[in-house]
């Protein structure tokens, strides 16, 4: 069984939307905290992009296991 075009399209859309939401929320909340003087906000800002990318990677691995 091979991966269909539809599954690849859905994977890309899902990874983009979920990654943007999670990364954007982490970035927004972290920057809000950091600007207000809470250094803990940097713990959310710095890993925001890698966490967003890891979600897409995890979704792709899940699809690849089905093949």
C-alpha positions as CSV (number, residue, x, y, z in Angstrom):
1,X,0.0,0.0,0.0
2,X,1.4,3.4,-1.0
3,X,0.7,6.8,0.3
4,X,-1.8,8.7,-1.8
5,X,-1.7,12.3,-2.9
6,X,-4.6,13.1,-0.6
7,X,-2.7,11.8,2.5
8,X,0.4,13.9,1.6
9,X,-1.8,17.0,1.1
10,X,-3.6,16.5,4.4
11,X,-0.2,15.9,6.1
12,X,1.1,19.2,4.8
13,X,-1.9,21.2,5.7
14,X,-2.2,19.6,9.2
15,X,1.5,20.1,9.9
16,X,1.4,23.7,8.7
17,X,-1.7,24.6,10.7
18,X,-0.8,22.8,13.9
19,X,2.8,24.0,13.8
20,X,1.7,27.6,13.2
21,X,-0.7,27.5,16.0
22,X,1.6,25.9,18.6
23,X,4.7,27.9,17.5
24,X,2.7,31.1,17.4
25,X,1.2,30.6,20.8
26,X,4.5,29.8,22.3
27,X,6.1,32.8,20.7
28,X,3.3,35.2,21.6
29,X,3.0,34.2,25.2
30,X,6.8,34.0,25.6
31,X,7.4,37.4,24.1
32,X,4.6,38.9,26.2
33,X,6.2,37.5,29.4
34,X,9.7,38.5,28.3
35,X,8.7,42.1,27.5
36,X,7.0,42.4,30.9
37,X,10.3,41.4,32.6
38,X,9.6,37.8,33.3
39,X,12.6,35.9,32.1
40,X,10.7,32.6,32.1
41,X,9.2,33.8,28.8
42,X,12.4,33.1,27.0
43,X,11.8,29.4,27.8
44,X,8.8,29.6,25.6
45,X,10.3,31.9,22.9
46,X,13.5,30.0,22.1
47,X,12.0,26.5,21.4
48,X,8.9,27.7,19.6
49,X,10.1,27.0,16.1
50,X,11.7,23.6,16.8
51,X,8.6,22.5,18.7
52,X,6.4,23.5,15.7
53,X,8.7,21.6,13.3
54,X,8.7,18.5,15.5
55,X,4.9,18.3,15.4
56,X,5.1,18.1,11.6
57,X,7.9,15.5,11.8
58,X,5.8,13.4,14.2
59,X,2.8,13.5,11.9
60,X,5.0,12.5,8.9
61,X,6.5,9.5,10.9
62,X,3.0,8.4,11.8
63,X,2.0,8.4,8.1
64,X,5.2,6.6,7.1
65,X,4.6,3.8,9.6
66,X,1.4,3.0,7.7
67,X,3.3,2.2,4.5
